[in-house]
Structure formats: C-alpha cells, structure tokens
Amino acid sequence: MTDLLPGFDERTIETGAGVQIHVRTAGRGRPVLLLHGHPQTLSTWHAVAPALAEAHSVVLMDLRGYGASARPSSPPDHSAYSKRAMARDAAAVMRSLGHEDYAVVGHDRGGRVAHRLALDHADRVSRVAVLDIAPTLHMYERTDMAFARAYFWWFFLIQPEPLPERLIGADPEFFLRSHLAHQSRTAGVPREEVVAEYLRHYDPAAVHAICEDYRAAATIDLVHDRASRENGQAVRAPLLALWGAEGTVGKLYDVLETWREVADDVRGRGLACGHLLQEERPEEVVAELRAFLAG
C-alpha cells in the first residue's frame, strides 16, 4: 500500500455519538481544512496538501462514511449523513486540534459540507473555497434533462435501500472506475495508485453510507438549505469558486452567479479540466488557493 501523503501525521478524532473521523495533518501557519468528495477519500489532496503545508497548518479528514472514518447507522430521515452532521464533524475536528478559526476548501461533496460549515459555524470559518459545484438547492430546483443525464447518480443513489447498494455491490470496482472515468477529462487521472486507495475503502458499508449521503442531499439537506434561504442566511466569509470548464458544472451553470445567490463575497474562475481539479490541475489549484488564503 502506497502512502500518498508521506510526512502527514495520522490520527482519529471522535466528534460525538461515537463517530470517529480519520484525520491527517502537516505544516504550520494559518489553518486550512480540506474536504474531499465522492468517490474519493482525503487522499485526493495528495498533490495539493503538501504544497499548502509549506505555509499553512493543513488538516485533511475523511468525511463520515468515507475512507477510514466511521460509517454510522442512519435513521429514516438520513440525518446522520446530512451536510449539517458532516459540518459538525469538521468543526469538532478543528476544535480538537486547537484551531478556533480556519479556512475550508471542499471538492464535490466536501464543497457541500464546506458550504454548510460556513453557514452553521460562521464564527469559525474565515474563508471558504468550493471546487466544481453549484449550490445543492440551485442544482435540484433547476434540474433539467441535460443535468439528469450528466449526473445520473444523483437520482440513482437516492433510490430506497437496498436497490443502489445491491446493484453497486454486484461489481463495485466497475462502478467506481466508471464514475472516476466520467469525472476526469485528463488522461491518466486519477493515477492507478490513487484509484487503488479509493477502492481499498469502497466496502459495502461505505457504499451504503455514500447512498445515505446522497439521500440526505435530496431530502433533509434541502430542508436546511431552504430554511437558510428563507431566513436570509448567507455565507459571510469570502468565497472562492473554482470549476472544471470542460465538466458538467462549468458547462451547465454560471457558477459565480449561483454562488452569489447564497454568499456575499464571491470570486473565482474555471480551469481547463474536468471535475477532478485537485488531481487534474493541482498546480493551478495550489496557486489559486495560495492567493486566496493569503488575502
């Protein structure tokens, strides 16, 4: 097994109700938390985190249900996998590490957690960067044929248990590799040793947790997002949006405008790649994040 993050310390932090979160840390300076998406783990940051650690205290965590973190059972309302619950994990991790305020960077599902973290823990989040997403509520409320075809798993994974779990379980490696191939627009990305790391954690319990993550996004997360909208709650911290100009989000949405609907201070740009920005264009992502985090 290849360690994709040599030099990063490793630990487990309990965030409440017996949920243990796998964490890796390195560097010194102003803290920044990096959150991965689906079907990745914290290893997706292998080409970005070491560079950021030259000037920052970098914290990586596997979201609950993913990687080496716990896979808690989920009630019928899917609240155990709400972005609010995942944001609480993130806040607890940073508090446990002694970081009272910090920047957060999230890709894909991690970006949705970062969005909720910046709303629910606004006094802690100094800056927030979201990679290749538009806000969840925006995407669901404006669903059309183009989006449904491109992001079919948003509608497949939310089907009642055990349908998607059983179908994925018939050949999980095929599903994961197919998903990654759909996400990337760069030959050779993800690298094979990175795919092997994702596969290592893609067990039946993880598949179920991932389905619960998506079920929460289509139910309780929308309740939370609508409540935030009705209450006039917006992201107050400066927000950087980066996206893959060759991917679905970049082609279907005016990304900056979608974020200006829910955040006060928005900037960003598209990169010449697909969905996996941190793996397809790591140098550009590092440059953008360094400039943003230094502001």
C-alpha positions as CSV (number, residue, x, y, z in Angstrom):
1,M,0.0,0.0,0.0
2,T,1.4,3.3,-1.1
3,D,1.2,6.3,1.4
4,L,0.1,9.1,-0.9
5,L,0.7,11.7,1.9
6,P,4.1,11.0,3.4
7,G,5.0,13.3,6.2
8,F,1.4,13.8,7.3
9,D,0.6,12.8,10.8
10,E,-2.4,10.4,11.2
11,R,-4.9,10.3,14.0
12,T,-8.5,9.5,14.8
13,I,-10.8,12.1,16.4
14,E,-14.1,11.4,18.0
15,T,-16.7,14.0,17.1
16,G,-19.6,12.9,19.2
17,A,-22.0,9.9,19.4
18,G,-19.2,7.5,18.8
19,V,-18.3,8.9,15.4
20,Q,-14.6,8.6,14.8
21,I,-13.1,10.7,12.0
22,H,-9.8,9.8,10.3
23,V,-7.5,12.8,10.1
24,R,-4.1,13.7,8.7
25,T,-2.2,16.9,9.4
26,A,1.0,18.6,8.4
27,G,2.5,22.1,8.3
28,R,2.5,25.3,10.3
29,G,0.7,28.6,9.9
30,R,-2.9,29.7,9.4
31,P,-5.1,26.5,9.4
32,V,-6.9,25.2,6.4
33,L,-9.2,22.2,6.3
34,L,-9.5,20.2,3.0
35,L,-12.7,18.1,2.4
36,H,-12.9,15.5,-0.3
37,G,-15.9,14.4,-2.5
38,H,-17.3,11.2,-3.9
39,P,-16.0,8.6,-4.5
40,Q,-12.7,9.9,-3.1
41,T,-11.0,10.0,0.3
42,L,-8.7,12.5,1.8
43,S,-6.0,11.1,-0.5
44,T,-7.5,13.1,-3.4
45,W,-5.4,16.0,-2.0
46,H,-2.1,14.2,-2.4
47,A,-0.8,16.8,-5.0
48,V,-2.2,19.9,-3.3
49,A,-1.9,19.4,0.5
50,P,1.9,19.1,0.7
51,A,2.3,22.4,-1.2
52,L,-0.2,24.2,1.0
53,A,1.5,22.8,4.1
54,E,4.6,24.9,3.3
55,A,2.7,27.9,4.7
56,H,-0.4,26.5,6.5
57,S,-1.4,24.0,9.1
58,V,-3.2,21.6,6.7
59,V,-5.9,19.3,8.1
60,L,-7.4,16.5,5.9
61,M,-10.3,14.4,7.0
62,D,-12.3,11.6,5.6
63,L,-16.0,12.5,5.7
64,R,-18.1,10.2,7.8
65,G,-19.0,7.2,5.7
66,Y,-15.9,7.6,3.6
67,G,-12.3,6.4,3.7
68,A,-11.1,5.3,7.2
69,S,-13.8,7.3,9.0
70,A,-16.8,5.7,10.8
71,R,-19.9,4.7,8.9
72,P,-22.7,5.5,11.5
73,S,-26.1,4.0,11.1
74,S,-28.7,6.3,9.6
75,P,-32.3,7.0,10.7
76,P,-35.1,7.1,8.1
77,D,-34.7,10.9,7.6
78,H,-31.0,10.3,6.6
79,S,-29.9,13.0,9.1
80,A,-26.8,11.1,10.1
81,Y,-25.4,11.9,6.6
82,S,-26.8,15.5,6.4
83,K,-24.2,18.1,5.5
84,R,-25.1,19.7,8.8
85,A,-23.9,16.5,10.6
86,M,-20.8,16.3,8.5
87,A,-20.1,20.0,9.2
88,R,-20.4,19.3,12.9
89,D,-17.7,16.6,12.4
90,A,-15.5,19.1,10.7
91,A,-16.0,21.8,13.4
92,A,-15.3,19.2,16.1
93,V,-12.1,18.1,14.4
94,M,-10.8,21.6,14.1
95,R,-11.7,22.4,17.7
96,S,-10.0,19.2,18.9
97,L,-6.8,20.3,17.0
98,G,-6.9,23.7,18.7
99,H,-8.0,25.7,15.6
100,E,-10.5,28.4,16.6
101,D,-10.9,29.9,13.2
102,Y,-9.8,28.5,9.9
103,A,-10.3,28.4,6.1
104,V,-12.1,25.4,4.5
105,V,-11.7,24.0,1.0
106,G,-14.2,21.4,-0.3
107,H,-14.4,19.5,-3.5
108,D,-17.7,17.9,-4.7
109,R,-19.5,16.5,-1.6
110,G,-16.9,18.2,0.6
111,G,-17.8,21.5,-1.0
112,R,-21.4,21.0,0.1
113,V,-20.1,20.3,3.6
114,A,-17.9,23.4,3.4
115,H,-21.0,25.5,2.4
116,R,-23.0,24.2,5.4
117,L,-20.0,24.7,7.7
118,A,-19.7,28.3,6.6
119,L,-23.4,28.8,7.4
120,D,-23.7,26.9,10.7
121,H,-20.2,27.8,12.1
122,A,-19.8,31.3,10.6
123,D,-17.8,32.5,13.6
124,R,-15.2,29.8,12.8
125,V,-14.8,29.9,9.1
126,S,-12.6,32.7,7.8
127,R,-12.6,31.8,4.1
128,V,-14.3,29.1,2.0
129,A,-13.4,27.6,-1.3
130,V,-15.7,25.3,-3.3
131,L,-14.4,23.2,-6.2
132,D,-16.6,22.2,-9.1
133,I,-20.0,22.6,-7.6
134,A,-23.0,24.8,-7.7
135,P,-25.2,25.0,-4.5
136,T,-27.2,21.8,-4.0
137,L,-30.6,23.6,-3.8
138,H,-29.9,25.5,-7.0
139,M,-29.0,22.3,-8.8
140,Y,-32.0,20.4,-7.7
141,E,-34.5,23.2,-8.2
142,R,-33.2,23.8,-11.8
143,T,-32.9,20.1,-12.8
144,D,-33.4,19.5,-16.5
145,M,-32.6,16.7,-18.9
146,A,-29.0,17.8,-19.5
147,F,-28.2,17.7,-15.8
148,A,-30.1,14.5,-15.1
149,R,-28.2,12.7,-17.9
150,A,-24.8,14.0,-16.9
151,Y,-25.3,13.5,-13.1
152,F,-27.5,10.3,-13.3
153,W,-26.1,9.1,-9.9
154,W,-27.8,12.0,-8.1
155,F,-31.0,10.2,-8.9
156,F,-29.8,6.6,-8.8
157,L,-28.1,6.7,-5.4
158,I,-31.1,8.3,-3.7
159,Q,-33.4,5.4,-4.5
160,P,-34.6,3.5,-1.5
161,E,-32.4,0.9,0.2
162,P,-31.3,-1.7,-0.9
163,L,-31.6,-1.1,-4.7
164,P,-28.5,1.0,-5.4
165,E,-26.5,-0.8,-2.7
166,R,-27.3,-4.2,-4.3
167,L,-26.6,-3.1,-7.8
168,I,-23.3,-1.4,-7.0
169,G,-22.4,-4.4,-4.8
170,A,-22.5,-6.7,-7.8
171,D,-19.4,-5.1,-9.2
172,P,-18.2,-2.1,-7.0
173,E,-14.9,-1.8,-8.8
174,F,-16.6,-1.4,-12.1
175,F,-18.9,1.3,-10.7
176,L,-16.1,3.2,-9.0
177,R,-13.8,3.1,-12.0
178,S,-16.6,4.1,-14.4
179,H,-17.5,7.0,-12.1
180,L,-14.0,8.3,-12.0
181,A,-13.6,8.0,-15.7
182,H,-16.7,10.1,-16.2
183,Q,-15.4,12.8,-13.8
184,S,-11.9,13.2,-15.3
185,R,-11.1,14.9,-18.6
186,T,-7.3,14.3,-18.2
187,A,-5.6,11.2,-19.4
188,G,-4.0,9.2,-16.6
189,V,-6.0,10.9,-13.9
190,P,-6.7,9.6,-11.3
191,R,-3.4,7.7,-11.1
192,E,-3.7,4.0,-10.6
193,E,-2.3,4.1,-7.1
194,V,-4.9,6.7,-6.2
195,V,-7.7,4.6,-7.6
196,A,-6.3,1.6,-5.6
197,E,-6.6,3.8,-2.4
198,Y,-10.2,4.7,-3.2
199,L,-11.1,1.0,-4.0
200,R,-9.5,-0.1,-0.7
201,H,-12.2,1.8,1.2
202,Y,-15.1,1.1,-1.1
203,D,-16.6,-1.7,1.0
204,P,-20.3,-2.4,1.4
205,A,-20.7,-0.3,4.5
206,A,-19.1,2.6,2.6
207,V,-21.4,2.1,-0.4
208,H,-24.4,2.3,1.9
209,A,-23.1,5.4,3.6
210,I,-22.5,7.1,0.3
211,C,-26.1,6.3,-0.8
212,E,-27.2,7.9,2.6
213,D,-25.1,10.9,1.8
214,Y,-26.9,11.4,-1.5
215,R,-30.3,10.6,0.0
216,A,-29.7,13.3,2.6
217,A,-28.8,15.7,-0.1
218,A,-32.1,15.1,-1.8
219,T,-34.2,15.4,1.4
220,I,-33.0,16.9,4.7
221,D,-30.3,19.0,3.2
222,L,-32.8,20.7,1.0
223,V,-34.9,21.4,4.1
224,H,-31.9,23.0,5.8
225,D,-31.0,25.0,2.6
226,R,-34.5,26.3,2.2
227,A,-34.6,27.4,5.8
228,S,-31.3,29.2,5.3
229,R,-32.7,31.0,2.3
230,E,-36.0,31.9,4.0
231,N,-34.0,33.3,7.0
232,G,-31.7,35.3,4.7
233,Q,-28.7,33.4,5.9
234,A,-25.8,33.7,3.5
235,V,-22.1,32.8,3.6
236,R,-20.4,35.9,5.1
237,A,-16.8,34.7,4.6
238,P,-15.1,35.4,1.3
239,L,-15.8,32.5,-1.1
240,L,-13.7,31.2,-4.0
241,A,-15.4,29.1,-6.6
242,L,-13.2,27.0,-9.0
243,W,-14.6,24.7,-11.5
244,G,-13.7,22.5,-14.5
245,A,-14.5,24.4,-17.6
246,E,-14.7,21.0,-19.5
247,G,-17.0,19.4,-17.0
248,T,-20.7,19.4,-16.4
249,V,-20.9,22.2,-13.8
250,G,-18.8,24.6,-15.9
251,K,-21.0,23.9,-19.0
252,L,-24.4,24.0,-17.4
253,Y,-24.2,26.8,-14.9
254,D,-23.0,30.4,-14.5
255,V,-21.1,29.2,-11.4
256,L,-20.2,32.5,-9.9
257,E,-23.8,33.7,-10.2
258,T,-25.1,30.6,-8.5
259,W,-22.8,31.3,-5.5
260,R,-23.7,35.0,-5.4
261,E,-27.3,33.8,-4.6
262,V,-26.1,32.4,-1.3
263,A,-22.8,34.2,-0.5
264,D,-21.8,37.9,-0.1
265,D,-18.3,37.9,-1.4
266,V,-17.7,35.6,-4.4
267,R,-14.8,35.3,-6.9
268,G,-13.3,32.5,-9.0
269,R,-12.7,31.0,-12.4
270,G,-12.9,27.9,-14.5
271,L,-9.8,25.7,-15.1
272,A,-9.2,23.7,-18.3
273,C,-10.1,20.3,-16.9
274,G,-13.0,18.1,-15.8
275,H,-14.4,17.6,-12.3
276,L,-11.2,16.4,-10.5
277,L,-9.5,19.8,-10.3
278,Q,-7.2,18.9,-7.5
279,E,-5.9,15.9,-9.4
280,E,-6.1,17.2,-13.0
281,R,-4.7,20.7,-12.4
282,P,-3.0,20.6,-9.0
283,E,-0.5,23.4,-9.7
284,E,-3.3,25.8,-10.7
285,V,-5.4,24.8,-7.7
286,V,-2.5,25.4,-5.4
287,A,-1.8,28.8,-7.0
288,E,-5.4,29.9,-6.7
289,L,-5.7,28.7,-3.1
290,R,-2.4,30.3,-2.0
291,A,-3.5,33.7,-3.3
292,F,-7.0,33.3,-1.8
293,L,-5.8,32.1,1.6
294,A,-3.2,34.9,1.8
295,G,-5.9,37.6,1.4
